Amino acid sequence: MKGRFHYYEGYNMQQVTFPIRVMHELGIETLFVSNASGGMNPEFKIGDLMIITDHINFFPEHPLHGPNFPTGPRFPDMHEPYDHSMIETANKIAAEKGITVKHGVYVGVQGPTFETPAEYRMYRTLGGDAVGMSTVPEVIVARHSGIKVFGVSVITDLGGFDVPVEVSHEEVQEAANTAQPLMTEIMREMIKRA
């Protein structure tokens, strides 16, 4: 896919996650997701690639709310939303290619505003390393459908530190465009080795 539907654009969760339902019907077994996100981990810098190891769902609507879709159980297990073996493969490839990667927990929020300094600090206190406005709904539906997931966040801005950092959409896009080729290189090699 090129792009995605965002909850902040006014779509409901069924619309946001509909492409994942279609993928399941097409027999897709593995999903790669990526996003631009704000880094809250003080070890992160703009342009870092963060392999997503887990997430925290802060969306006000759950993508599985309502009648259960027959692709999975009513109460799906989420102990491994991001596939551990795929993370290991990505780590190995990154090391071989000399690409630095970080690891962390992604916090999914509805947007469309960037976070206030206090919100960044709250999400960090709760265990988040990066925050963004996508990914979590799609991952939940993918896992409900039995699709394995690998995810990467491109750290495009920083927040929650002592000195406030002003951010614009254009700066976010620029940082994402710079890091994207490295992320693509890792993912292409993962596909070759699958």
C-alpha positions, -999 to 999 in steps of 0.1 A, spaced: 0 0 0 10 36 -5 -1 55 26 -30 46 49 -63 59 63 -58 78 95 -83 80 124 -76 118 127 -89 122 91 -124 113 103 -124 77 93 -138 52 118 -118 22 129 -135 -2 105 -125 21 76 -89 26 90 -84 -12 92 -104 -23 61 -72 -27 41 -59 -53 66 -92 -72 63 -87 -72 25 -51 -84 29 -63 -113 50 -88 -123 24 -60 -122 -2 -40 -146 19 -13 -122 32 6 -138 61 31 -111 70 26 -73 73 54 -47 74 43 -14 90 61 19 92 54 53 106 68 87 114 68 93 151 79 116 179 108 103 200 105 105 238 134 83 247 164 106 256 187 83 237 169 89 204 177 115 178 159 127 148 163 103 119 167 72 141 150 40 131 132 23 160 121 -13 156 88 -16 174 88 -42 201 54 -35 216 27 -8 216 3 11 239 -31 18 225 -44 53 233 -70 55 205 -105 64 218 -121 37 197 -109 0 195 -107 -16 161 -123 -48 173 -152 -31 190 -185 -45 179 -195 -80 167 -165 -103 164 -150 -107 129 -147 -144 121 -109 -141 113 -100 -145 150 -112 -151 186 -134 -126 205 -105 -119 228 -73 -122 208 -40 -127 226 -16 -97 222 15 -110 240 35 -107 208 20 -80 186 54 -76 167 70 -109 157 101 -117 177 118 -138 150 113 -110 124 128 -85 149 159 -109 153 163 -111 116 161 -73 112 187 -68 140 210 -92 122 206 -75 88 211 -40 104 243 -52 120 256 -67 88 249 -35 69 261 -12 95 227 4 100 220 16 136 186 7 149 169 14 182 141 -6 198 111 6 217 75 8 225 52 28 202 23 48 217 -6 52 193 -28 83 197 -56 98 177 -40 132 167 -40 154 147 -21 177 170 15 169 179 20 162 216 24 188 243 55 186 265 34 172 293 18 146 271 53 135 259 64 131 295 32 112 304 36 87 276 73 83 284 64 76 321 39 50 310 67 31 291 66 46 256 96 54 235 79 70 205 44 83 198 24 86 166 -10 87 150 -13 54 132 -1 17 131 -17 4 163 -52 -2 149 -38 -20 118 -15 -42 139 -44 -52 162 -65 -63 133 -36 -80 116 -29 -100 148 -66 -108 152 -64 -122 116 -33 -143 123 -10 -120 102 25 -117 116 37 -81 120 71 -63 118 71 -25 125 95 4 123 91 40 135 112 67 119 119 92 147 111 125 130 108 148 160 116 148 197 96 159 227 92 158 265 127 171 273 136 202 293 140 224 263 108 224 241 114 215 205 90 231 180 80 208 151 64 213 117 48 188 93 75 197 67 103 189 91 87 156 100 85 147 62 121 157 57 134 134 85 112 106 72 125 109 37 161 108 49 157 76 70 134 58 46 161 43 23 178 26 53 145 12 65 137 0 30 171 -17 28 164 -37 60 129 -47 49 140 -58 13 167 -80 28 141 -95 53 119 -104 24 148 -120 5 156 -142 35 120 -152 43 
